[in-house]
Amino acid sequence: MRNTRQSVPCLFVLLLATGSAITAAACSSAEPTAVAAAPATERLLDVPAIKVGVADLESTLQISGNLAPQARVAIMAKLPGTLASMAVQVGDRVRQGQVVATLDRREIDAQVDAAAASLSVTHAGLEAAEAALANATLEQERSKNLFEKGALPRQRLDTADTAVRSSTAQRELAKANVAQAEAALRRAREVQRDTSLTSPINGVVVERNFDAGSLVGPGEKAVVVVADLSIMKLEAGVSELEAGRLRVGMPARIVAQALPNEIFEGRLANIAPEVDAKNRHFAVEVRTVNRGNLLSGMYGTATIPLERAAQAVAVPRDAVTTRDGKRVALKIDGATIQEVPVVEGLTSGALIQISSGLKSGDTIVSDARRDVAAGSKVNPVFTR
């Protein structure tokens, strides 16, 4: 019995200890285990980026218009009449002075013959008048000698003097008739020449509007049109500001829409000294030598270089934008966006010169129009 009473407290202690251990274990399993959290990686915004470089830039002015021959001449009939023949076709090359058409000249030939005959008659009249004058002069000399010797009365001498004056007047009249007849013959021959229509320039026939047998006359449609295609011109209009930067003689490069792979070197030939009141433009003309493949009426564009900048700091146009009234580029410093004010210079196609604000080797956002705020963290993605 004694031993039994002593074992009870021991069992209680054991149970208490066991309960404490179970309680401790239960409490331990109920509390979460503390684990050190790794810092989260910051997500960067991808932006297209480029390195600022240098390039040779050229500021240019482009004008467009139709190409036309430097000289284009409409050959018209000076006389009313019937076309006797047509000597050319469209596309034929002609020389200066070459006959391209003729009028029926039978009536005019008859007029020339009549004028020539009239001239012959007047020449004969002149010869008769000169002979009469010579005879009157001789008679006057005789009368004068006899009068001085007292063998001839004064009346006969006066009569001889009057005959000389009359013969002189008749000779002058005959000379005037000859001059008039010569003028009539020249006019008839000019009319005769006008029956032959000739080209005043070297060129190509671009129009033929009549056939043989057609009635033509002054003020009507041109019989033939000849164009000198060796020199082509492009005419266009420029604004007042643009005209102020142009000078006659400036080089130009012409490209025809129909011949996109060919460049024709030319020169600025003319600048109108007066503005067109309708559109406030000044007319300009660029000329180029035709190598044979430019045709009248082709649409072309002339590029006139204005200024050049060698090895200038340059960026694409889209890399510069306006923010808060200032022109800025978005420079990437490390991974941070910075708004950098820039001063622009020449513009050449897709590139623009940066006079200040950036230097070669800087990294910038290639499209500054993107909505990226200064101070943003970005990941530059290089596009070239």
SVG drawing of the C-alpha trace seen along z (x, -y; Angstrom):
<svg xmlns="http://www.w3.org/2000/svg" viewBox="-10 -139 42 141">
<polyline fill="none" stroke="black" stroke-width="0.4" points="0.0,0.0 2.8,-2.3 4.4,-1.9 1.2,-2.5 0.6,-6.0 4.1,-7.0 3.7,-6.2 0.6,-8.3 2.5,-11.7 5.1,-10.4 2.4,-9.5 0.9,-13.0 4.2,-14.6 4.7,-12.5 1.3,-13.3 1.8,-17.0 5.1,-16.9 3.7,-15.0 0.8,-17.5 3.2,-20.4 5.1,-18.8 2.0,-18.2 0.8,-21.8 4.2,-23.1 4.1,-21.1 0.6,-22.2 1.5,-25.8 4.6,-25.4 2.7,-23.9 0.1,-26.7 2.7,-29.5 4.0,-30.1 7.6,-29.6 9.4,-33.0 11.0,-33.0 13.1,-35.9 11.3,-37.4 13.5,-38.1 13.1,-41.6 10.7,-41.8 12.5,-42.7 11.3,-46.1 9.7,-45.8 11.2,-48.3 9.3,-49.7 10.7,-48.7 11.3,-51.7 12.9,-51.9 16.3,-53.5 19.1,-54.6 22.6,-55.9 23.1,-59.5 25.5,-59.6 26.9,-62.0 26.1,-62.4 26.5,-64.7 23.3,-66.7 21.9,-68.8 19.0,-71.1 17.0,-71.1 13.9,-72.6 11.7,-70.4 9.4,-71.8 7.2,-69.8 5.6,-70.3 5.3,-69.2 8.3,-69.1 8.1,-71.1 10.5,-71.9 12.6,-75.0 11.3,-76.1 7.9,-75.2 6.9,-76.9 3.5,-76.9 4.1,-77.2 1.0,-79.0 0.1,-80.0 0.7,-83.7 -1.6,-83.7 -5.0,-82.3 -4.9,-79.4 -4.9,-75.7 -2.2,-73.4 -0.4,-71.9 1.7,-69.5 2.7,-68.4 6.4,-67.4 6.5,-66.1 4.8,-63.7 4.5,-63.8 7.8,-62.6 10.0,-63.8 13.1,-65.7 13.5,-69.0 16.2,-71.5 16.0,-75.3 14.8,-76.5 13.4,-73.2 10.2,-73.3 7.4,-71.5 4.4,-72.4 3.6,-74.5 0.6,-76.4 -0.8,-76.5 1.3,-79.3 0.1,-79.5 -1.7,-82.8 1.1,-84.2 3.7,-83.1 1.6,-85.0 1.7,-88.1 5.5,-87.8 5.8,-87.6 3.6,-90.7 5.7,-92.6 8.9,-91.6 7.4,-92.7 6.3,-96.0 9.8,-96.6 11.2,-96.0 8.8,-98.6 9.9,-101.2 13.6,-100.5 12.9,-101.2 11.1,-104.4 14.1,-105.4 16.4,-104.8 14.3,-106.9 14.1,-109.7 17.9,-109.6 18.4,-109.7 16.0,-112.7 17.9,-114.5 21.2,-113.9 19.8,-115.3 18.3,-118.3 21.6,-119.0 23.5,-118.8 21.1,-121.2 21.4,-123.5 25.1,-123.6 24.8,-124.4 22.3,-127.2 24.5,-128.7 27.5,-128.8 25.5,-130.4 23.9,-132.9 27.3,-134.0 28.4,-134.6 25.2,-136.5 24.0,-134.0 21.0,-132.9 18.2,-134.9 17.6,-134.8 14.3,-133.0 15.9,-130.0 18.3,-129.7 15.5,-129.9 13.7,-127.2 16.8,-124.9 17.0,-125.5 13.3,-124.6 13.8,-121.4 16.7,-120.4 14.6,-121.0 11.7,-119.0 13.9,-116.1 15.5,-116.1 12.0,-115.9 11.1,-113.0 14.2,-111.1 13.4,-111.5 9.9,-110.3 11.2,-107.3 13.6,-106.5 10.7,-106.7 8.7,-104.4 11.6,-101.9 11.9,-102.0 8.1,-101.4 8.3,-98.5 11.2,-97.0 9.3,-97.3 6.3,-95.6 8.5,-92.8 10.1,-92.3 6.7,-92.2 5.5,-89.7 8.5,-87.5 8.0,-87.7 4.5,-86.5 5.8,-83.8 8.2,-82.7 5.4,-82.7 3.8,-79.9 6.5,-77.7 6.2,-77.1 9.6,-76.5 10.7,-75.6 12.4,-78.4 14.2,-76.0 15.8,-72.6 13.4,-70.2 10.8,-67.5 7.3,-67.7 4.9,-67.3 1.7,-68.3 0.4,-68.1 -3.1,-69.5 -3.8,-69.6 -3.4,-67.5 -2.8,-68.5 -5.8,-70.1 -7.0,-71.8 -7.8,-75.5 -5.7,-77.4 -5.1,-81.1 -3.7,-83.6 -5.2,-83.4 -6.3,-79.8 -4.9,-76.6 -1.2,-75.9 -0.4,-73.8 2.6,-72.2 4.1,-72.5 7.8,-72.0 9.5,-71.6 13.1,-71.6 13.4,-68.7 17.2,-69.0 16.6,-71.3 13.7,-70.6 12.3,-72.9 10.3,-72.4 8.2,-75.4 6.7,-75.7 5.9,-78.3 7.6,-78.9 6.7,-80.9 8.2,-84.3 10.4,-82.8 11.6,-80.0 12.2,-82.5 14.5,-84.6 16.8,-81.6 17.1,-80.9 19.7,-82.3 19.8,-81.8 22.4,-79.3 21.9,-77.0 22.3,-73.3 19.3,-71.1 18.5,-67.4 15.4,-66.4 13.6,-63.1 10.7,-62.3 7.9,-60.2 8.0,-57.9 11.8,-57.4 12.3,-57.1 15.8,-55.5 17.3,-58.3 18.6,-61.6 19.0,-64.6 21.4,-67.3 20.1,-70.9 20.3,-74.5 17.8,-77.1 17.4,-79.3 14.8,-81.9 13.1,-83.4 10.2,-85.7 10.8,-89.2 7.1,-89.7 4.8,-87.6 1.7,-86.1 -1.2,-88.0 -3.5,-84.9 -1.5,-82.5 1.3,-84.7 3.9,-82.5 7.0,-83.4 7.4,-81.4 10.7,-79.6 12.2,-77.6 14.7,-74.7 16.4,-73.5 18.2,-70.3 19.8,-68.7 17.6,-65.9 19.5,-62.7 16.7,-61.6 14.3,-59.9 12.5,-62.9 9.2,-63.6 7.2,-66.8 4.4,-66.7 6.1,-64.3 5.6,-65.0 8.9,-65.7 10.4,-66.9 13.4,-69.2 15.5,-69.1 17.6,-72.3 20.3,-72.0 20.3,-75.1 22.8,-74.4 25.2,-71.6 26.6,-70.5 29.4,-68.0 29.6,-65.4 26.9,-67.0 25.2,-65.5 22.0,-64.1 18.9,-62.2 15.7,-61.1 12.9,-63.6 10.7,-61.6 13.4,-61.7 12.7,-65.3 9.3,-66.5 7.8,-69.6 7.0,-69.5 6.0,-72.6 6.8,-74.8 10.4,-73.5 12.0,-71.2 13.4,-68.2 14.9,-64.8 14.4,-61.9 17.9,-60.9 18.4,-57.6 20.9,-58.0 21.5,-54.5 17.9,-53.4 16.4,-56.7 14.6,-59.1 15.8,-62.7 14.2,-65.5 17.0,-67.3 16.3,-70.6 17.9,-70.7 18.6,-73.3 17.8,-72.1 19.7,-73.0 19.4,-71.7 16.8,-69.2 17.6,-66.6 15.0,-64.1 14.4,-61.9 17.3,-63.4 17.6,-66.6 20.8,-68.3 21.2,-68.9 23.2,-72.0 23.3,-71.7 21.8,-69.4 23.1,-66.1 26.5,-64.6 27.5,-61.6 27.2,-58.4 24.3,-59.5 21.4,-57.0 17.9,-58.5 14.4,-57.3 14.0,-57.0 10.3,-58.1 10.0,-61.0 6.2,-61.1 5.8,-58.2 4.2,-59.0 7.2,-58.5 7.7,-60.9 11.0,-62.2 12.5,-60.1 10.8,-56.9 12.9,-53.7 13.1,-52.1 14.8,-49.3 16.3,-50.6 15.6,-48.4 17.9,-49.4 16.3,-49.6 19.5,-50.0"/>
</svg>
